[in-house]
Structures are given as C-alpha cells and as structure tokens.
Amino acid sequence: MDIPQGVNVRMDGATIIVKGPQGEIKRSFPKGTTVKVNGNAVEVSTPGKALQGTTEAVIRNMFDGVSKGYTKNLKLVYAHFPISIEVKGSDVAIKNFLGEKQARKTVLIGSTKVQVKGQAVTISGPDKEAVGQTLANIRNAMRIKDKDGRVFQDGIYAED
C-alpha cells in the first residue's frame, strides 16, 4: 500500500503510528501480523488471507482518518421532554432525557469531538473506530428501558 501525501507513518515495536493534518492514530495488531514501512509504502504480512485484508483495510482507514477525518451527523428527536447534551472534557451528559432528573453519562473515546447545536449533533475525529464507539456509547446511554418503544421514540438518530 502506498502512503498518501501529507501522512507520516512509523513503527514503534508492534504499534503503527500514523500522523496527518487531522491528528494521530496508534494501533497494535494481533500476534503473527507484521507491518513494515519501506520508503513510501506499507507492507503487511499475516498467516491468513482474510486477516491480511482486514489489516490493510484498517490501515487504509487510518490513512483516510488522519488526512480527511470522519464525521457522523445526528439529530436529537424528542416528543415528550426536550433533550440537551453537554460535553465537558471527555465526559458527555445527556440531560432531561424522558424527563429524568439525573443526567445520563458516557465518555468520549480517543480524540473524538462532539458538537451540539440545538437538535443537531456532530461527532468527528480522525479514528473511525473511536467515532463509531463514541456514537454507540451515546446511543447506549439513551436506551429506553421499561417503556413501550413504539410510544417513546425519543433518542438520537442518523440525520442522513
């Protein structure tokens, strides 16, 4: 695989470190997987073909993330009580969800950022897995228990 312009790749033992304009990502791969940086290319060798394809896809995602970044656009939907999301450092607080007095809390993963403007929520960052896991954490915190899901459809949904 060729390394794109503006992206620096180096190995630190078994960890690959990719730097670009959007940030830095570190990743370790399973035993038996070897990743080598030769000039302007990255070579991957694994015991199985499926694992090799997966490893190459993860490295390509790292290249895309540090050069362009990943973004998820979401929308807060509520019918009963207005929901608000506050971000302080790496902590995310979901307030007034279903009229609850206690805020539901979760955390950001890695260098992911969450921006809230009214009902629009944007999750962005260089690491695709961290952006997806942060979204999953927020959705999990907003899970509705002990109520009929057909009536209480409040939550966070993809805007696309």
GUVEX-844608 format. One line per field, with one value per atom (N, C-alpha, C): residue number from 1; residue in three letters; x, y, z. Coordinates in steps of 0.02 Angstrom, whole numbers, plus 50000, padded with zeros to 5 digits. Layout:
BEGIN
n <- (NUM; ...)
res <- (Ala; ...)
x <- (X; ...)
y <- (Y; ...)
z <- (Z; ...)
//
This chain:
BEGIN
n <- (1; 1; 1; 2; 2; 2; 3; 3; 3; 4; 4; 4; 5; 5; 5; 6; 6; 6; 7; 7; 7; 8; 8; 8; 9; 9; 9; 10; 10; 10; 11; 11; 11; 12; 12; 12; 13; 13; 13; 14; 14; 14; 15; 15; 15; 16; 16; 16; 17; 17; 17; 18; 18; 18; 19; 19; 19; 20; 20; 20; 21; 21; 21; 22; 22; 22; 23; 23; 23; 24; 24; 24; 25; 25; 25; 26; 26; 26; 27; 27; 27; 28; 28; 28; 29; 29; 29; 30; 30; 30; 31; 31; 31; 32; 32; 32; 33; 33; 33; 34; 34; 34; 35; 35; 35; 36; 36; 36; 37; 37; 37; 38; 38; 38; 39; 39; 39; 40; 40; 40; 41; 41; 41; 42; 42; 42; 43; 43; 43; 44; 44; 44; 45; 45; 45; 46; 46; 46; 47; 47; 47; 48; 48; 48; 49; 49; 49; 50; 50; 50; 51; 51; 51; 52; 52; 52; 53; 53; 53; 54; 54; 54; 55; 55; 55; 56; 56; 56; 57; 57; 57; 58; 58; 58; 59; 59; 59; 60; 60; 60; 61; 61; 61; 62; 62; 62; 63; 63; 63; 64; 64; 64; 65; 65; 65; 66; 66; 66; 67; 67; 67; 68; 68; 68; 69; 69; 69; 70; 70; 70; 71; 71; 71; 72; 72; 72; 73; 73; 73; 74; 74; 74; 75; 75; 75; 76; 76; 76; 77; 77; 77; 78; 78; 78; 79; 79; 79; 80; 80; 80; 81; 81; 81; 82; 82; 82; 83; 83; 83; 84; 84; 84; 85; 85; 85; 86; 86; 86; 87; 87; 87; 88; 88; 88; 89; 89; 89; 90; 90; 90; 91; 91; 91; 92; 92; 92; 93; 93; 93; 94; 94; 94; 95; 95; 95; 96; 96; 96; 97; 97; 97; 98; 98; 98; 99; 99; 99; 100; 100; 100; 101; 101; 101; 102; 102; 102; 103; 103; 103; 104; 104; 104; 105; 105; 105; 106; 106; 106; 107; 107; 107; 108; 108; 108; 109; 109; 109; 110; 110; 110; 111; 111; 111; 112; 112; 112; 113; 113; 113; 114; 114; 114; 115; 115; 115; 116; 116; 116; 117; 117; 117; 118; 118; 118; 119; 119; 119; 120; 120; 120; 121; 121; 121; 122; 122; 122; 123; 123; 123; 124; 124; 124; 125; 125; 125; 126; 126; 126; 127; 127; 127; 128; 128; 128; 129; 129; 129; 130; 130; 130; 131; 131; 131; 132; 132; 132; 133; 133; 133; 134; 134; 134; 135; 135; 135; 136; 136; 136; 137; 137; 137; 138; 138; 138; 139; 139; 139; 140; 140; 140; 141; 141; 141; 142; 142; 142; 143; 143; 143; 144; 144; 144; 145; 145; 145; 146; 146; 146; 147; 147; 147; 148; 148; 148; 149; 149; 149; 150; 150; 150; 151; 151; 151; 152; 152; 152; 153; 153; 153; 154; 154; 154; 155; 155; 155; 156; 156; 156; 157; 157; 157; 158; 158; 158; 159; 159; 159; 160; 160; 160)
res <- (Met; Met; Met; Asp; Asp; Asp; Ile; Ile; Ile; Pro; Pro; Pro; Gln; Gln; Gln; Gly; Gly; Gly; Val; Val; Val; Asn; Asn; Asn; Val; Val; Val; Arg; Arg; Arg; Met; Met; Met; Asp; Asp; Asp; Gly; Gly; Gly; Ala; Ala; Ala; Thr; Thr; Thr; Ile; Ile; Ile; Ile; Ile; Ile; Val; Val; Val; Lys; Lys; Lys; Gly; Gly; Gly; Pro; Pro; Pro; Gln; Gln; Gln; Gly; Gly; Gly; Glu; Glu; Glu; Ile; Ile; Ile; Lys; Lys; Lys; Arg; Arg; Arg; Ser; Ser; Ser; Phe; Phe; Phe; Pro; Pro; Pro; Lys; Lys; Lys; Gly; Gly; Gly; Thr; Thr; Thr; Thr; Thr; Thr; Val; Val; Val; Lys; Lys; Lys; Val; Val; Val; Asn; Asn; Asn; Gly; Gly; Gly; Asn; Asn; Asn; Ala; Ala; Ala; Val; Val; Val; Glu; Glu; Glu; Val; Val; Val; Ser; Ser; Ser; Thr; Thr; Thr; Pro; Pro; Pro; Gly; Gly; Gly; Lys; Lys; Lys; Ala; Ala; Ala; Leu; Leu; Leu; Gln; Gln; Gln; Gly; Gly; Gly; Thr; Thr; Thr; Thr; Thr; Thr; Glu; Glu; Glu; Ala; Ala; Ala; Val; Val; Val; Ile; Ile; Ile; Arg; Arg; Arg; Asn; Asn; Asn; Met; Met; Met; Phe; Phe; Phe; Asp; Asp; Asp; Gly; Gly; Gly; Val; Val; Val; Ser; Ser; Ser; Lys; Lys; Lys; Gly; Gly; Gly; Tyr; Tyr; Tyr; Thr; Thr; Thr; Lys; Lys; Lys; Asn; Asn; Asn; Leu; Leu; Leu; Lys; Lys; Lys; Leu; Leu; Leu; Val; Val; Val; Tyr; Tyr; Tyr; Ala; Ala; Ala; His; His; His; Phe; Phe; Phe; Pro; Pro; Pro; Ile; Ile; Ile; Ser; Ser; Ser; Ile; Ile; Ile; Glu; Glu; Glu; Val; Val; Val; Lys; Lys; Lys; Gly; Gly; Gly; Ser; Ser; Ser; Asp; Asp; Asp; Val; Val; Val; Ala; Ala; Ala; Ile; Ile; Ile; Lys; Lys; Lys; Asn; Asn; Asn; Phe; Phe; Phe; Leu; Leu; Leu; Gly; Gly; Gly; Glu; Glu; Glu; Lys; Lys; Lys; Gln; Gln; Gln; Ala; Ala; Ala; Arg; Arg; Arg; Lys; Lys; Lys; Thr; Thr; Thr; Val; Val; Val; Leu; Leu; Leu; Ile; Ile; Ile; Gly; Gly; Gly; Ser; Ser; Ser; Thr; Thr; Thr; Lys; Lys; Lys; Val; Val; Val; Gln; Gln; Gln; Val; Val; Val; Lys; Lys; Lys; Gly; Gly; Gly; Gln; Gln; Gln; Ala; Ala; Ala; Val; Val; Val; Thr; Thr; Thr; Ile; Ile; Ile; Ser; Ser; Ser; Gly; Gly; Gly; Pro; Pro; Pro; Asp; Asp; Asp; Lys; Lys; Lys; Glu; Glu; Glu; Ala; Ala; Ala; Val; Val; Val; Gly; Gly; Gly; Gln; Gln; Gln; Thr; Thr; Thr; Leu; Leu; Leu; Ala; Ala; Ala; Asn; Asn; Asn; Ile; Ile; Ile; Arg; Arg; Arg; Asn; Asn; Asn; Ala; Ala; Ala; Met; Met; Met; Arg; Arg; Arg; Ile; Ile; Ile; Lys; Lys; Lys; Asp; Asp; Asp; Lys; Lys; Lys; Asp; Asp; Asp; Gly; Gly; Gly; Arg; Arg; Arg; Val; Val; Val; Phe; Phe; Phe; Gln; Gln; Gln; Asp; Asp; Asp; Gly; Gly; Gly; Ile; Ile; Ile; Tyr; Tyr; Tyr; Ala; Ala; Ala; Glu; Glu; Glu; Asp; Asp; Asp)
x <- (50042; 50000; 50044; 50025; 50062; 50037; 50083; 50067; 50047; 49988; 49966; 50010; 50007; 50043; 50019; 50064; 50047; 50035; 50048; 50038; 50106; 50122; 50184; 50167; 50204; 50193; 50259; 50255; 50315; 50292; 50340; 50327; 50363; 50330; 50360; 50349; 50395; 50385; 50331; 50277; 50221; 50165; 50176; 50125; 50139; 50088; 50094; 50067; 50103; 50083; 50076; 50016; 50001; 49984; 50020; 50008; 49988; 49943; 49921; 49892; 49862; 49835; 49778; 49740; 49683; 49702; 49762; 49782; 49827; 49830; 49873; 49834; 49848; 49816; 49869; 49862; 49907; 49866; 49896; 49860; 49909; 49892; 49931; 49890; 49925; 49892; 49906; 49866; 49874; 49941; 49958; 50019; 50019; 50075; 50080; 50073; 50046; 50039; 50100; 50133; 50191; 50176; 50190; 50181; 50249; 50271; 50335; 50326; 50364; 50364; 50427; 50420; 50476; 50470; 50506; 50504; 50435; 50401; 50335; 50280; 50292; 50243; 50240; 50184; 50175; 50162; 50199; 50190; 50161; 50111; 50077; 50083; 50101; 50101; 50069; 50024; 49987; 49983; 49967; 49961; 49901; 49847; 49788; 49770; 49738; 49721; 49667; 49619; 49565; 49592; 49638; 49668; 49710; 49742; 49781; 49737; 49681; 49634; 49606; 49590; 49565; 49618; 49679; 49734; 49746; 49745; 49755; 49698; 49636; 49578; 49583; 49606; 49614; 49667; 49722; 49774; 49750; 49711; 49683; 49635; 49595; 49551; 49591; 49648; 49691; 49718; 49738; 49762; 49707; 49646; 49590; 49573; 49575; 49558; 49605; 49670; 49718; 49722; 49700; 49702; 49635; 49578; 49512; 49471; 49476; 49436; 49369; 49336; 49271; 49219; 49159; 49106; 49040; 49003; 48935; 48888; 48837; 48786; 48724; 48702; 48645; 48594; 48535; 48483; 48450; 48441; 48404; 48330; 48294; 48222; 48187; 48138; 48100; 48029; 47983; 47912; 47887; 47921; 47895; 47933; 47999; 48039; 48099; 48116; 48173; 48239; 48277; 48341; 48397; 48446; 48506; 48567; 48620; 48683; 48737; 48775; 48831; 48895; 48948; 49013; 49062; 49094; 49145; 49205; 49258; 49317; 49299; 49309; 49291; 49226; 49190; 49126; 49068; 49018; 48958; 48899; 48859; 48800; 48737; 48690; 48627; 48574; 48549; 48504; 48432; 48387; 48314; 48289; 48325; 48302; 48242; 48185; 48122; 48102; 48124; 48106; 48143; 48196; 48234; 48273; 48274; 48310; 48386; 48408; 48480; 48501; 48558; 48585; 48614; 48605; 48638; 48707; 48757; 48826; 48860; 48907; 48950; 49016; 49062; 49127; 49143; 49187; 49214; 49272; 49282; 49337; 49390; 49453; 49509; 49504; 49521; 49520; 49457; 49402; 49338; 49309; 49276; 49244; 49169; 49129; 49057; 49036; 48999; 48973; 48897; 48865; 48792; 48768; 48724; 48692; 48618; 48581; 48510; 48497; 48464; 48450; 48501; 48546; 48596; 48658; 48681; 48740; 48789; 48852; 48904; 48960; 48976; 49031; 49086; 49147; 49200; 49266; 49313; 49379; 49418; 49483; 49524; 49517; 49497; 49494; 49423; 49412; 49346; 49315; 49356; 49331; 49311; 49349; 49334; 49270; 49260; 49198; 49138; 49144; 49089; 49075; 49127; 49117; 49087; 49106; 49076; 49002; 48985; 48914; 48877; 48907; 48875; 48866; 48915; 48909; 48851; 48843; 48789; 48721; 48717; 48654; 48638; 48689; 48678; 48654; 48682; 48661; 48589; 48566; 48498; 48448; 48468; 48423; 48364; 48304; 48243; 48225; 48220; 48202; 48134; 48099; 48036; 47981; 47986; 47933; 47922; 47863; 47847; 47885; 47929; 47970; 47930; 47869; 47827; 47798; 47792; 47765; 47821; 47872; 47928; 47985; 47985; 48036; 48088; 48093; 48143; 48212; 48260; 48328; 48369; 48422; 48468; 48468; 48459; 48452; 48498; 48517; 48559; 48520; 48554; 48521; 48519; 48563; 48569; 48507)
y <- (49941; 50000; 50062; 50111; 50173; 50220; 50258; 50307; 50372; 50401; 50463; 50523; 50575; 50637; 50668; 50695; 50729; 50683; 50618; 50569; 50539; 50538; 50508; 50443; 50390; 50325; 50301; 50277; 50247; 50190; 50145; 50088; 50097; 50079; 50080; 50010; 49965; 49895; 49864; 49840; 49811; 49860; 49924; 49975; 50019; 50031; 50077; 50145; 50198; 50266; 50305; 50331; 50368; 50440; 50489; 50560; 50595; 50643; 50683; 50749; 50787; 50853; 50849; 50794; 50788; 50760; 50732; 50705; 50645; 50607; 50549; 50488; 50430; 50368; 50315; 50279; 50223; 50159; 50105; 50042; 49984; 49934; 49872; 49817; 49771; 49717; 49651; 49599; 49535; 49501; 49453; 49414; 49380; 49377; 49346; 49395; 49454; 49505; 49550; 49557; 49602; 49658; 49719; 49779; 49812; 49826; 49858; 49920; 49972; 50033; 50034; 50032; 50034; 50095; 50148; 50209; 50240; 50241; 50272; 50219; 50160; 50106; 50068; 50036; 49995; 49923; 49876; 49805; 49767; 49727; 49688; 49614; 49574; 49501; 49468; 49422; 49387; 49313; 49270; 49199; 49183; 49222; 49208; 49265; 49248; 49300; 49347; 49321; 49363; 49414; 49391; 49437; 49490; 49473; 49521; 49575; 49556; 49604; 49650; 49623; 49663; 49712; 49690; 49733; 49789; 49774; 49826; 49876; 49852; 49897; 49944; 49918; 49959; 50013; 49995; 50044; 50096; 50076; 50124; 50172; 50146; 50189; 50238; 50216; 50261; 50317; 50300; 50350; 50401; 50376; 50421; 50465; 50436; 50473; 50530; 50518; 50572; 50624; 50607; 50656; 50693; 50658; 50690; 50693; 50643; 50639; 50603; 50584; 50551; 50592; 50597; 50636; 50599; 50600; 50573; 50629; 50641; 50692; 50658; 50682; 50651; 50705; 50682; 50729; 50703; 50747; 50730; 50734; 50681; 50680; 50667; 50711; 50701; 50724; 50691; 50710; 50732; 50709; 50720; 50774; 50768; 50815; 50836; 50901; 50924; 50898; 50865; 50835; 50885; 50886; 50927; 50884; 50897; 50860; 50911; 50897; 50941; 50900; 50930; 50898; 50938; 50905; 50936; 50890; 50910; 50868; 50805; 50747; 50684; 50655; 50693; 50670; 50700; 50659; 50680; 50669; 50722; 50717; 50729; 50683; 50688; 50707; 50768; 50795; 50795; 50785; 50788; 50735; 50679; 50626; 50591; 50591; 50564; 50596; 50658; 50695; 50673; 50634; 50609; 50667; 50667; 50719; 50709; 50646; 50631; 50629; 50659; 50657; 50588; 50565; 50503; 50521; 50481; 50500; 50446; 50468; 50424; 50460; 50428; 50459; 50459; 50506; 50509; 50461; 50431; 50384; 50419; 50414; 50442; 50517; 50542; 50614; 50636; 50602; 50617; 50681; 50721; 50782; 50778; 50806; 50808; 50881; 50902; 50970; 50967; 51008; 51009; 51079; 51085; 51148; 51136; 51153; 51139; 51065; 51039; 50968; 50931; 50968; 50936; 50918; 50857; 50832; 50807; 50829; 50807; 50774; 50712; 50676; 50670; 50694; 50692; 50674; 50649; 50631; 50595; 50584; 50550; 50474; 50445; 50373; 50348; 50309; 50284; 50243; 50200; 50158; 50199; 50250; 50292; 50332; 50358; 50394; 50348; 50288; 50240; 50217; 50207; 50185; 50241; 50304; 50360; 50365; 50357; 50357; 50300; 50241; 50184; 50196; 50229; 50244; 50292; 50343; 50391; 50357; 50315; 50279; 50232; 50199; 50153; 50190; 50250; 50289; 50312; 50320; 50344; 50287; 50227; 50169; 50175; 50160; 50165; 50096; 50092; 50029; 50037; 49984; 49982; 50027; 50046; 50085; 50055; 50067; 50042; 50082; 50048; 50081; 50108; 50085; 50112; 50180; 50193; 50257; 50306; 50284; 50326; 50316; 50357; 50351; 50407; 50436; 50488; 50457; 50495; 50470; 50509; 50477; 50509; 50465; 50498; 50461; 50491; 50451; 50475; 50526; 50580; 50635; 50621; 50579; 50567; 50538)
z <- (50000; 50000; 50000; 49959; 49958; 50013; 50041; 50093; 50058; 50073; 50041; 50059; 50018; 50032; 50097; 50136; 50198; 50257; 50248; 50301; 50318; 50384; 50408; 50444; 50428; 50459; 50489; 50551; 50581; 50626; 50638; 50680; 50747; 50801; 50867; 50896; 50881; 50901; 50857; 50889; 50852; 50841; 50858; 50852; 50792; 50751; 50694; 50716; 50701; 50719; 50654; 50641; 50580; 50600; 50571; 50585; 50521; 50528; 50471; 50495; 50449; 50467; 50518; 50520; 50565; 50634; 50641; 50706; 50699; 50754; 50757; 50781; 50752; 50773; 50785; 50841; 50857; 50856; 50832; 50829; 50833; 50873; 50877; 50843; 50812; 50777; 50812; 50799; 50834; 50818; 50860; 50851; 50783; 50752; 50687; 50629; 50644; 50593; 50594; 50537; 50533; 50485; 50507; 50466; 50461; 50399; 50388; 50345; 50361; 50322; 50280; 50214; 50168; 50124; 50140; 50100; 50102; 50043; 50038; 50032; 50062; 50058; 50124; 50136; 50195; 50171; 50200; 50182; 50241; 50227; 50279; 50262; 50311; 50301; 50362; 50348; 50400; 50382; 50431; 50416; 50371; 50374; 50335; 50288; 50233; 50184; 50210; 50248; 50274; 50324; 50367; 50416; 50380; 50325; 50288; 50258; 50229; 50202; 50255; 50313; 50369; 50392; 50400; 50423; 50373; 50308; 50258; 50258; 50268; 50271; 50331; 50389; 50448; 50436; 50404; 50390; 50340; 50289; 50242; 50277; 50324; 50364; 50406; 50432; 50470; 50425; 50364; 50316; 50300; 50286; 50272; 50331; 50391; 50451; 50466; 50460; 50477; 50421; 50360; 50306; 50299; 50303; 50294; 50358; 50400; 50460; 50447; 50500; 50495; 50533; 50506; 50536; 50533; 50588; 50591; 50611; 50570; 50584; 50612; 50669; 50704; 50723; 50742; 50762; 50826; 50874; 50935; 50920; 50935; 50923; 50989; 51004; 51066; 51055; 51089; 51085; 51153; 51206; 51273; 51311; 51314; 51353; 51311; 51310; 51270; 51297; 51255; 51274; 51261; 51305; 51293; 51308; 51269; 51278; 51294; 51348; 51367; 51367; 51339; 51336; 51377; 51426; 51467; 51468; 51433; 51428; 51389; 51421; 51387; 51413; 51455; 51482; 51442; 51429; 51395; 51442; 51452; 51496; 51454; 51457; 51421; 51474; 51468; 51519; 51496; 51543; 51534; 51486; 51479; 51435; 51468; 51436; 51462; 51528; 51540; 51600; 51662; 51654; 51712; 51744; 51810; 51847; 51844; 51845; 51841; 51768; 51754; 51686; 51672; 51611; 51590; 51565; 51583; 51567; 51527; 51485; 51447; 51434; 51398; 51387; 51312; 51293; 51225; 51220; 51163; 51152; 51110; 51132; 51095; 51087; 51028; 51015; 50978; 50992; 50960; 50990; 50947; 50970; 50956; 51002; 50994; 50996; 50944; 50942; 50940; 50981; 50985; 50969; 50920; 50902; 50897; 50950; 50951; 50952; 50900; 50895; 50853; 50821; 50778; 50819; 50812; 50847; 50795; 50801; 50755; 50794; 50776; 50807; 50754; 50771; 50721; 50754; 50713; 50737; 50684; 50695; 50645; 50645; 50701; 50708; 50697; 50644; 50626; 50682; 50714; 50767; 50829; 50845; 50903; 50891; 50830; 50814; 50820; 50792; 50795; 50867; 50907; 50976; 51018; 51005; 51041; 51025; 50961; 50941; 50976; 50978; 51011; 51085; 51118; 51189; 51202; 51159; 51168; 51156; 51105; 51092; 51149; 51176; 51232; 51294; 51305; 51363; 51356; 51294; 51281; 51269; 51286; 51277; 51325; 51299; 51339; 51365; 51432; 51465; 51500; 51507; 51545; 51517; 51454; 51422; 51352; 51325; 51259; 51206; 51169; 51118; 51060; 51051; 50997; 51015; 51080; 51102; 51117; 51154; 51173; 51122; 51070; 51018; 51024; 51082; 51093; 51088; 51062; 51057; 51007; 50984; 50936; 50873; 50816; 50753; 50700; 50651; 50596; 50556; 50537; 50501; 50427; 50401; 50329; 50299)
//
